[in-house]
Amino acid sequence: MARKYGIEKYGPNRYHIVTAKMGFHGRTFGAMSATGQPANGC
């Protein structure tokens, strides 16, 4: 719903990805990619 609103209001080419530095978002690959932390070689 938020994505649809953003596209309708601002167009499809305007986007920002917000991450939390040193934030914990779980242990899935998708969640780990959103933390903004460097890879640890695992």
N, C-alpha and C positions, 0 to 999 in steps of 0.2 A: 504494500500500500504506500509506503514512504517513497519507494523507487518510482512508482507510477506518478505520484504527486510531483516529485522533483523533475521528472521528464516533461510533464505537462506545463509546469510553471517556468522552468529554466531551459528546457531543451535537452536533447540527448548527449550533447558534447560537454556539458558542465558537470563535473563531479570532483569530489575530494574523498580520499580514504583517510580516516582518522584512526590512529592506533594509540595505545597507551604504553609508554616506555616503561619497561620492567613490570608490565601488567600481566596477570595470570588469567588466561582465557580457556584453560583446559589443556588436554593433551592430544587432541586430534591435530592432523596436519593443517587443516584449515584454521583452527584456533591458534596454533603455533605461528603460522605465517602472519597473523594479525597483531602479534605482540610487539614488533619492532625491535626485537632482540637479535643480536648476531647468532649465527648457527654455532652449535657447540661440538660439532663433529660426530654426533650420534647417528 
